[in-house]
Amino acid sequence: MRIGVDAHVLTGKFQGSRTYLLNLYRAVTARESGHEFVFYGHWNGDKPFGAKVSYRNFPSASRWKRLLYDSRAIAKEDRIELYHSTYIAPVGLACRSLVTIHDVLFETVPEYFSKPFVWRSRFLVRRSARTADQVQTISRFSSELITSRYEVASNRVRLVAPGTDLRKFHGEGRTESRSIIRTAYAVSDYILTVGRLEPRKNHLGLIEAYAEIKRKNKNLVPLVIIGQPDFGYRSILRRIGQLGLESDVKILSNVPDDMLPHFYRAARIFVYPSFAEGFGIPVLESMACGVPTVASGDSAIPEVVGDGGLLVDPKDPLDIAKAIERILDSPELAEKLSDRARNIARVWTWERAASQYLDSIKALA
């Protein structure tokens, strides 16, 4: 088929949907699938999928023009047979439609999103799920919610789970990574978390857990938070100040992508206490690097972690604190979790995601 892909997200802010689309299509286009691909976006010379595919700019930077007019017109002009969008499908396509919906957390935990976003998403994502020829999603958790909430037939919802680049995220060179991070950021032997600074990621719960351990252990290793500030981030800064942890908690908002694997490898423990996730790519990346991991036991995260980490109640800072202490106090447990994590992460590859994607669109050919 001739497949058009709405790839505007690749020039937007760093987030899970961007990581997903970029790596999925890198793996898909590396294969001889017989399909032709046209990637629509806002390209400024960057061609992430090489010369075997075509690139075209949307006529407008407006989201609404892209969804209401531009996509329909250029897909028709380019004789597209299948159009792939993320979350929201364009209106009036003259071809088949595939939409990837990572999650519908705005339905289940709307308190973690702005009201306009919730209202808009409930209408537009629901419409997209019901009208698209196929919905792809990234976890069983999301798949079950999409089929039940939106009354979509289960055979129209296909699982294309994310992966991780094991050439990039791995446990080799840990000593070198520690040296790099210590030199560049003046921090070592730390507890790490990665994720946008917003309420859903539960940084406040992690900070409360850290403070609880600190009360008993004055020599506790630092806490490093990597993430871009988002709505509600000031409450995180306020709580750090109220607890007197300014010298113990380091927030880094502009970490280059190539430094992230070093941060994982140099970490003592990785903690991901998010209240809700459609998948949780940072958890997978940390596990691939062999970092002992503490993660939320809610939503899709247990699907990723399995027995490769300690699962906790994200609403209970004491539970988070106890899990962190267990790892800090037991090198044997830390080593066991590290080995399990690497073994589990080997299953989640972008090559497997590409196979799932290509198998799924056979039904639309």
VOGU-3710 file (C-alpha; in Angstrom, 3 decimals, decimal comma):
1> mrigvdahvl> 0,000/0,000/0,000  0,888/3,654/-0,265  0,844/4,792/3,355  0,748/8,395/4,572  1,944/9,146/8,091  1,140/12,270/10,079  4,575/12,823/11,643  4,166/16,404/12,886  4,910/15,194/16,428  8,539/14,541/15,443
11> tgkfqgsrty> 9,256/18,271/15,487  7,340/18,880/18,719  8,327/18,522/22,358  10,011/15,369/23,586  7,392/12,948/24,852  6,425/9,299/24,623  4,387/9,605/21,413  7,349/11,214/19,651  9,759/8,487/20,818  7,262/5,851/19,741
21> llnlyravta> 6,590/7,137/16,224  10,253/7,822/15,492  11,515/4,416/16,572  8,585/2,428/15,187  9,031/3,805/11,680  12,803/3,542/11,832  12,300/-0,181/12,351  9,469/-0,443/9,794  11,267/1,438/7,009  14,451/-0,582/7,568
31> resghefvfy> 12,545/-3,593/6,207  11,610/-4,462/2,642  7,876/-4,518/3,314  6,673/-3,608/-0,167  4,834/-0,558/1,183  5,509/3,034/0,095  5,627/5,662/2,828  5,022/9,397/2,706  5,769/11,280/5,941  3,895/14,535/6,479
41> ghwngdkpfg> 5,290/17,049/8,942  7,207/20,280/9,294  10,565/19,249/7,911  13,545/21,585/8,065  16,109/19,448/6,327  15,972/16,602/8,860  15,065/13,284/7,217  14,826/10,729/10,046  13,887/7,721/7,899  16,417/8,046/5,100
51> akvsyrnfps> 15,965/8,469/1,369  13,835/5,382/0,682  10,675/7,234/1,742  9,036/10,537/0,767  8,639/13,671/2,887  6,148/16,484/2,505  5,388/19,552/4,601  1,900/20,342/5,792  0,734/23,598/4,158  -0,023/25,138/7,555
61> asrwkrllyd> 1,318/24,937/11,096  -2,249/25,131/12,426  -3,456/21,973/14,161  -7,049/22,598/13,138  -6,219/23,223/9,475  -4,135/20,040/9,471  -7,044/17,990/10,826  -9,894/19,666/8,964  -8,414/20,419/5,531  -4,735/19,847/4,888
71> sraiakedri> -4,476/16,109/5,587  -7,478/15,275/3,435  -6,206/17,350/0,510  -2,606/16,156/0,450  -3,566/12,512/1,038  -5,868/12,683/-1,977  -3,246/14,468/-4,070  -0,588/11,875/-3,164  -2,937/8,923/-3,803  -2,584/7,666/-0,245
81> elyhstyiap> -4,369/4,365/0,447  -3,880/4,255/4,242  -3,395/7,316/6,453  -1,806/6,882/9,891  -2,386/9,492/12,591  -1,836/9,627/16,346  -4,811/10,036/18,700  -6,911/12,163/16,330  -7,768/11,143/12,765  -8,332/13,901/10,171
91> vglacrslvt> -11,823/14,646/8,920  -13,068/13,469/5,543  -10,242/11,203/4,398  -10,906/9,519/1,073  -8,722/6,563/2,061  -8,540/4,064/4,874  -7,616/5,377/8,292  -5,323/3,989/10,978  -5,075/5,789/14,308  -2,680/5,035/17,158
101> ihdvlfetvp> -4,182/5,798/20,563  -1,537/5,338/23,232  -3,961/5,695/26,116  -7,278/7,203/27,175  -6,128/8,389/30,593  -8,105/11,605/30,104  -11,146/9,346/30,501  -10,011/7,435/33,591  -7,960/10,065/35,470  -9,190/13,414/34,082
111> eyfskpfvwr> -7,964/15,233/37,188  -4,412/15,079/35,819  -5,250/17,015/32,657  -6,612/20,454/31,867  -10,390/20,643/31,380  -10,139/21,880/27,764  -7,820/18,960/26,928  -10,212/16,454/28,527  -13,273/17,838/26,715  -11,488/18,012/23,375
121> srflvrrsar> -9,967/14,544/23,702  -13,162/12,862/24,855  -14,900/14,055/21,718  -12,148/13,817/19,100  -10,365/10,643/20,250  -13,689/8,836/20,717  -14,714/9,875/17,186  -11,358/8,717/15,798  -11,551/5,345/17,543  -15,052/4,713/16,217
131> tadqvqtisr> -14,475/5,871/12,641  -10,953/4,600/11,912  -10,609/1,339/10,009  -8,105/0,190/12,602  -6,924/1,359/16,021  -3,442/0,484/17,224  -2,454/0,849/20,849  0,551/0,065/23,015  -0,629/-2,093/25,932  -3,335/-4,553/26,930
141> fsselitsry> -4,410/-2,010/29,544  -5,118/0,610/26,864  -6,645/-1,922/24,493  -9,223/-3,016/27,052  -10,132/0,580/27,888  -10,546/1,549/24,224  -12,804/-1,396/23,430  -14,955/-0,935/26,543  -15,124/2,874/26,810  -15,623/3,526/23,118
151> evasnrvrlv> -17,504/0,338/22,223  -15,005/-0,555/19,515  -14,961/-4,163/18,322  -11,925/-5,945/19,732  -10,859/-7,190/16,274  -10,398/-3,555/15,177  -7,940/-2,823/17,997  -4,414/-4,151/17,477  -1,478/-4,198/19,891  1,783/-2,653/18,666
161> apgtdlrkfh> 3,842/-2,374/21,834  6,864/-0,067/22,150  10,412/-1,301/22,368  13,786/-0,002/23,376  16,995/0,374/21,427  19,286/-2,161/23,097  22,265/-0,719/21,237  21,685/2,515/23,124  20,133/1,384/26,394  22,299/-1,349/27,912
171> gegrtesrsi> 24,348/-2,010/31,023  27,812/-2,029/29,483  30,254/0,739/30,400  28,691/1,571/33,752  31,977/2,881/35,175  32,477/5,186/32,192  28,887/6,471/32,465  29,364/7,267/36,145  32,474/9,265/35,317  30,700/11,156/32,534
181> irtayavsdy> 27,741/12,102/34,734  29,925/13,035/37,698  32,068/15,307/35,520  29,202/16,936/33,608  26,570/17,227/36,355  28,473/16,928/39,663  26,272/14,103/40,907  26,909/10,416/41,525  25,423/7,347/43,172  21,866/8,707/42,974
191> iltvgrlepr> 18,205/7,706/42,846  16,787/8,602/39,433  13,386/9,310/37,932  12,568/10,473/34,390  9,339/12,139/33,265  7,669/15,479/32,648  7,122/17,541/35,795  3,342/17,238/36,020  0,999/15,855/38,714  0,326/12,501/37,008
201> knhlglieay> 3,987/11,496/37,238  3,734/11,691/41,045  6,982/13,506/41,771  5,396/14,757/44,993  4,880/11,190/46,206  8,489/10,323/45,377  9,759/13,429/47,179  7,700/12,509/50,257  9,148/8,996/50,132  12,664/10,386/49,769
211> aeikrknknl> 12,129/12,714/52,751  10,907/9,763/54,838  14,106/7,821/54,128  16,229/10,931/54,689  14,827/11,352/58,208  16,358/7,989/59,121  19,441/8,118/56,888  21,234/11,467/56,811  23,728/10,054/54,296  21,070/9,144/51,759
221> vplviigqpd> 22,208/9,397/48,144  20,771/12,318/46,092  17,544/12,236/44,105  17,862/13,261/40,438  14,715/14,242/38,524  14,999/14,531/34,727  12,014/16,149/33,040  10,640/19,227/31,337  8,479/21,510/33,521  4,778/21,141/32,743
231> fgyrsilrri> 1,614/22,351/34,415  1,734/22,029/38,195  5,534/21,824/38,370  5,796/24,717/40,850  4,177/22,575/43,542  7,157/20,218/43,222  9,619/23,065/43,773  7,621/24,347/46,738  7,543/20,949/48,426  11,283/20,468/47,995
241> gqlglesdvk> 11,790/23,804/49,750  9,295/23,033/52,521  11,107/19,790/53,293  14,531/21,432/53,204  15,761/19,171/50,403  17,208/21,818/48,072  20,711/20,356/48,342  19,497/16,747/48,015  17,132/16,905/45,028  18,523/17,908/41,636
251> ilsnvpddml> 16,084/18,758/38,805  17,479/18,659/35,263  15,193/19,905/32,496  17,429/19,972/29,419  19,334/16,700/29,352  20,522/15,867/25,805  19,114/12,651/24,408  22,556/11,064/24,133  23,191/11,626/27,850  20,091/9,756/29,011
261> phfyraarif> 21,601/6,234/28,774  24,549/7,444/30,873  22,156/8,770/33,510  20,389/5,407/33,682  23,613/3,382/33,876  25,079/5,642/36,560  21,968/5,450/38,776  21,782/3,401/41,951  17,998/2,928/41,667  15,345/4,030/39,171
271> vypsfaegfg> 11,917/4,972/40,563  8,783/5,511/38,462  5,776/6,033/40,761  3,378/7,410/38,131  -0,321/7,337/38,938  -1,281/6,216/35,426  0,502/5,286/32,190  -0,443/3,793/28,854  2,938/2,039/28,889  5,903/3,739/30,597
281> ipvlesmacg> 8,897/3,858/28,249  11,336/5,238/30,898  10,782/2,084/32,957  11,761/-0,074/30,003  14,832/2,047/29,271  16,039/1,803/32,865  15,500/-1,959/32,924  17,429/-2,366/29,672  20,322/-0,585/31,398  20,099/-3,055/34,282
291> vptvasgdsa> 19,063/-0,505/36,907  17,177/-1,899/39,932  13,707/-0,468/39,438  10,821/0,567/41,683  7,623/1,267/39,748  3,940/1,906/40,175  1,695/-1,131/40,331  -1,124/0,702/38,528  -2,329/0,919/34,906  -0,039/-0,562/32,218
301> ipevvgdggl> 3,236/-0,442/34,138  3,065/-4,001/35,571  2,828/-5,324/31,973  6,259/-3,834/31,332  7,976/-4,548/34,632  6,796/-8,101/35,303  9,043/-9,506/38,040  11,937/-7,296/36,927  11,296/-4,640/39,570  9,450/-3,867/42,775
311> lvdpkdpldi> 5,865/-2,699/42,272  4,398/-0,222/44,750  1,194/1,639/45,526  1,802/5,082/43,976  -0,656/6,684/46,394  1,393/5,536/49,408  4,751/7,332/49,872  5,637/4,941/52,689  5,279/1,986/50,322  7,545/3,732/47,820
321> akaierilds> 10,058/4,485/50,572  10,117/0,872/51,806  10,827/-0,458/48,305  13,696/1,987/47,811  15,138/1,057/51,212  14,935/-2,648/50,422  17,182/-2,144/47,408  19,551/0,254/49,178  19,943/-2,181/52,070  20,406/-5,341/49,970
331> pelaeklsdr> 23,098/-5,550/47,283  21,912/-9,099/46,602  18,376/-7,913/45,815  19,744/-5,084/43,678  21,825/-7,529/41,635  18,902/-9,944/41,239  16,586/-7,176/40,038  19,261/-5,894/37,667  19,602/-9,311/36,014  15,839/-9,817/35,770
341> arniarvwtw> 15,344/-6,338/34,333  17,837/-6,868/31,513  16,275/-10,209/30,594  12,772/-8,729/30,437  13,900/-5,691/28,436  15,398/-7,920/25,728  11,852/-8,981/24,788  10,668/-5,412/24,128  12,353/-4,421/20,874  11,411/-2,024/18,090
351> eraasqylds> 11,944/-4,879/15,642  9,134/-6,759/17,382  7,008/-3,593/17,230  7,654/-3,342/13,479  6,519/-6,951/13,028  3,330/-6,281/15,005  2,657/-3,155/12,955  3,155/-4,851/9,600  1,069/-7,856/10,642  -1,722/-5,523/11,781
361> ikala> -1,996/-3,556/8,539  -2,248/-6,763/6,502  -5,886/-6,743/7,563  -6,296/-3,392/5,804  -4,550/-4,245/2,543
//
